[in-house]
Amino acid sequence: MKSDERASALALLRRTEWLGRHPAELAAALLDHGRLVRLNAGEWAQAEGDERDGLFVVLHGLFHSYCQAPGDREVMLGASGPGAVLGHATRFSGGPRLVTAICAEPGVVLEIGVEALERIGARHPELWRAIADSAYANVRNALQMVAEVIALPPRPRLAARLLAAAGLSADGTAIVRLSQEQLGETAGLSRKTTSQHLATLEAQGLIDRGYGHIILRDLAGIERVAREGG
């Protein structure tokens, strides 16, 4: 790994929710003991049911997560960007991988094998808390999605999914890097229903729709829709 690439990756890891509150040496150890996996759009980082051990952390790019549903269907759960952990460390989390992660654009993943994790954990025991924090965040996000599907009508549900999927573009604009169809799938809504409600949000000046992305123009307004409807 080149020095500038390492510095960028280290800064990214130190900003993440699951590593940020732990000593900086832990992020450095993960980089030192891991290997970079470069993937092209359409390539799989992991598959549901995969027994591969270790931890997979996104350093660059965007990955879509899918899960098997009844009727032999694959449904999209969401997207993971830089800093996110793909799935869980199987040896330490009770079973094989639960989702399939597919690269949506050229990306880089840091893979830390289970033997390396054990070596790091021996010197930095806070690693296990960091892995637990990551697993907790995944469970929290999954439960939030379930609660939204059960409790919210379509438009507030879409607004909540927009907020959950939002990231920042290079100029600091809030953006969701999903197509309308993909966003609707994460909310359990048809393409037609999704398009209708997004059109309403756009007419209200809350969002702008583009090809393969949605720009969030008024976060407070979208939060209000998610909370109160409208």
N, C-alpha and C positions, 0 to 999 in steps of 0.2 A: 504494500500500500504506500503510495507516494505521501510525502510529508503534508502537503496541502490537503489531500484527500483524507488523511488521518485526522488532521486538525478539524476539518469540517464535520467528520463523523463523530469525533469526540464531543464537539460542541453540541451536536444534535442529541446525542445520548444523554448529556448532562441536563438538557432541557425537558426530557420526557417526564411524564407524571410518575412512572414506575421506577425510574432511576434517579430522578432529580434530587430527591431528598437524602440520598445515600452518598457516602464519600466519593469524591471524584476518582479516586484510585480504582473503584469498582468498574466504572465505565472503561477506563484505560485497560484493565485486565481483560475485559470481554473482547476488546479490539485486538489485544495482543494474542489471545488464545483462539480467536475465531478465524474463519476464512470467508472471503468475499465470493458470493455466487452472483454472476451477472446473467440476467434473463432478458429475453426478448418478449415483445407483446405476444400473448397467447400461450406462453410457456407456463407450466405449473410449478409453483414453489413447493406445494405439498398437496396431498390428496386425502380426502376423508377416508378414515380407516387405516391410514399409513402408520406403520409401527416405528418409523424413524425417530430416534431419540434426539435430544438436543433442543436448542432454542434458535428461533429464526426471527431476526429483527430487520425491519425494512429500513434501509439507509437512503434509498432513492427510488422514485417511481410510485406507482399506484397499483394495488392488488385488490381484486374483487374476490369476495368470499362467498362460497356456495355451500348448501347443505342438501342432503337427500330428503325428499318429502314423499308422503304416500302417493301411490300412483306412478312410481318410478320417475318422479320429477326432480329436477335440480332447481332450487330457488335461491335467489340472491339475497344475502343477509346484509351486505354493506361493503364498504371499501376501506382499505387500510393504507395510510401514507407513511412518510418518513417518521421513524421513531416507534412505530407500532410493532408489537409482537404478534406474529402470525400463529394463532392457535395457542398451544401450550407445550411445555416440556413434558413429553409423554411419560418418562420414567418417574417423574415426580408429581404427576397430576392424575394418576389413576387409570389411564387407558389410552387407546390409539387416538389419532387426531380426529377432531369432530367436524372440520370444515375442509373444503378444497379451496386453495388460494391460487388464483390465476393472474398472471401479470397483464395489466391493462395497457401498459406502455413500457418501454425499456426501463429496467429497474435493477437495483443492487440489493441483495440480502446478505446480512451478516449471519453466518451459521456457526454456532458454538456447540460442539459435540458434547455428549454427556460426560465423557471422561474429562474433558477440559472444564466443564462446569464443576465437577467434583474437585478438581485441583484448585480452581478459583475459590470455591466455597470453603476449602480448608484454610485458605489465607484470608478470605473475606467472607465471614459467615453471614454478613448482611445480604449476600447474594440471595439466600433463600427467602428472605423477607421481600426482596425486590421481585422475585418470581411470583411469590404469593400475591403481591400488590397487582401484578399484571393479570393474574388469573382472576382476582377479585374484580378488576375493572371490566374484564370480559363478561363475567357473570352479571355485573351491574348493568352493563349495556344491553345484554340479552333480556334481562327482566324488564328494563325500561321499554324495549321494543314490544314485548308481550303486553305490557300494561297499556301502551298506546293503542295496539290493535284491538284490545278488549274494550277500552273505555272511550276512545275518541271517535267522533264522526270523521268522514273522509278528509275534509279540508283541514281541520286542526291536526289530524294525524299526519298529513303531508307537511304541514308547517313544522311539526315536531321533528319529522325525519330530515327536513332541510337543515334545521339547526344542528341536529346530531351529526350530519354528514359534512358540515361546512368546514372548509379549510381556508387558508389565505393564499392569494396569488402573489406574484413577485412584487406587485405594487401595493400590497396590503389589503386588497379587496376581498371580501368574503365570497367564496365560490364553492359550489358543489360540483365535483367533477364526475357527474353521472348523467346519463341521458334521462329523458322524461320516463321512458319505459322502465329503465333500471330503478329509478327512484320509486315509481309506482309499485314495482315488485317488492321492494323492501318494506313498503307500507301495506302490502296485501291488496292492492287496488288494480283494476283493469287499466289498460292504456287509455281508453276513452275517458274514464272517470278522472284519471290523473291529469290528462290534458285539459279537461274542463276546469278543474279547480286551480291548476297552475295559471290558466288564462285569466281567471278572476284575480289571483294574487298579482299577476303582472299588470292588469288594468288598475289595480289599487296602488301601483307604484312600488310594490314591495320587492319584486324580483324582475330580472330580465332573463329570458330564455335564449340560449345559444345552442350551437351544434355540439352535443355531448357535454354540455355544462349548463349550470344555472347560476347567475350572479345574484347575490342577496344584497338588495339596495337599502333595506330598512330592517335591521335586525330586531329593533324594539317592536316594530309593527308585526313582524312574523311571530315573535314571542307572544304578542297579544292574541293573534289568531290561534296559536297553539293552546293558549290558556283559556280563551273565552269563546273561540269560534269567530265567525264573521267572514 
